[in-house]
Amino acid sequence: MTVLKSDVAIFNIVLENSLFFALATSFFILIGWAWRNAKPYDLPKPLPGWFRIWFLTMQIGGIILPLVGLVWVIWQGYFNAAIVLVSYFVMLVLQILSESLSLRWFHSFVFVMIPYLYLPYRVWQLYQGLMLLNSVSELEWIRNLLLIEIVLWTGNYALDLSQLPRLVRWEVRDEIVSS
């Protein structure tokens, strides 16, 4: 069994995640304060029909599969792989917490902005994990899992971008204007 141990890599992961969270949270607080007099924000209702399928896909692909990977790498003693997946989960939980607080507690439009910062960072985070684990042949399935996660979260980001007009309630014309 090959165990990667690099205190520098671990320090860099923790430092980078901490800096990202501090900067992102500061940004959200600043924007929330700047727009504090805006009307309270709530999600547009009703939710689209595909929402349940997307939500289930993200729970299975974004939580359950990486959790299986985390349990396996801990069981097998791959410390750096565990750090990569733990940092993934920490940032995911912080994103969900930020979204919950901004939407449910503050009813802030900041809710809409959160994924647009966290998701590109998550893809970067997964890519860095992939590069860190690239030299360990026993971790091929974990590297494949990280690749799947990159594709999944990139798709999620594209879906979020496609829903931006709905989230900001841009009006839709009732009739198509012909040229």
N, C-alpha and C positions, 0 to 999 in steps of 0.2 A: 504494500500500500504506500503510495506517495502522498505525503502531506506537505502542502505548500504552506510555509510560514514566512510571512514578510511583514514585519512590524511597520515598515514604511508604507506598504500598500494599505494596510488596515488604517493607519493614521491618516493617510490621504483620503480614504473613503469616508471616514468619520468627519474629518475636517471639511471636505467638500459638501457632504450632506448637511452639516451644521451651517455652513456659510449659505448654501442655497436656501435652507429653511429660514434663516434669519433675514436674508434679503427679500425673499418672497413674502414672508409675513410682514415685514416692514412696508413693502410695496402695497400689500392689501390693506394694511391699517391706514396708510397715507391716502390711498384712493377712497377707502370707506369714509374717512374723515372728510375728504374733499367733497364727497357726494352725500354727506350726512343728511342734507335737507331734501334729497330725492324721495319720491314716493316709495314706500316699502315694496320690495320685490318678492313675488311669488312665482313659482313655476307656472308656465302656461298650461291650462287644462283644456281638454283631456289630453292625457299622454298618448303619443302615437301607438298604433297597434303593434308595431315591431319592438316597442320598448322592452317588453317582458323577455323576448328572445335575446335581445342585446344584453340586458341585465344578467340573464342566466349565463350567457356565453362569457361575459366578463367575470362572473363569479367563479365559474369552472376554470376558465383559462387564466385568469389573472390572480386567483387566490388559491384554489384547490391544487392545481398542477404545481405551482411553485412551492406550496406547502409540502406536497409529497417529495419534491426535490430537496427541500430543506431538511426534512426528517431523514431522508436517505444520506445526505452528505454529513449530517451530524452523526448518524449511526456508523458511517464508514470512516469518520475522522478526518474529513477534508475541511480543515479549518477556514481557509480562504474562501472556499465555495460557500460555506455557511455564512461568513461575513457578508459576501455579495448578496445572498438571499435575505439575510436578516436586514441589511440596509434597504433592500427593495421593499420589504414589508414595513419597515419603520416609516419610510417616505410615503408609502401607500396609505398607511394609517393617518399620517399627518395631513395628507391631502383630503381624505374623507372627513377628518375632524375639522379642517378649515372650511370645507364645503358645508358641513352641518352647522357650524357656528354662524357662518355668514348668512345662510339661508334661513335656518330655523330660529336663531336667536336674534340676529341683527336685521333679518329680512333685507339684506344688502345686495345690490347688483354685483358686488364683488364676487358673488357666487359664480357668475357666468365666466369671470376671468380666471378663476383658479385652475381649471384644467389646461388652459392655454399656456400656463407656466410649468405646471407639474408634469404634463405628459411629455413634452420634449426633453425635460430633464430625466424622466424615467427611461426614455429610449437611450439617452446618453449613459445613464447609470448601467443599464443592461449591456450596452456595448462595451463599456469599461470592464464590466464583470466578465464578459466574453473574452476580452483580450487578456485579462489577468489569469483566466483558467485555460488559455489556449495551449499551454505546454504540457498539460496533464492528460495523457491519453485515456486514463480510466474515467475521465469526466466527460466523455463524448456526449452522453445523453443529457448531461446538465448543460453543456454548450448548445446542444440542439434545443433544449428547453428555453434557454436564453434567446436563441434566434426566433423561436416561436413567439416568445413574449414580445420581442421587438416588433414582429409583424402584427401581433394582436394590438399592441398599444399604438402603433402607427395607424392602423385601421380605426381604432377608437378615436384618435386625434382627428382623422379625416371625417369621421361621423360627427364629432363635436363641431368641426368647422361647418359642415353642411347644415347643422341645426342652429347656427348662430342667428340667422334671420328670425327663426321661430322664437328663440329665447329672448331676443330683444323686441319681439312683437312687431316686426316690420309688417306693414299692411300689405295685403295681397290684392291686386286688382281683380274685380269681379269679372271683367270681360277682357279679352285679348284685343289690344289695339292693333289693327293691321296697317301696314305702311302704305 
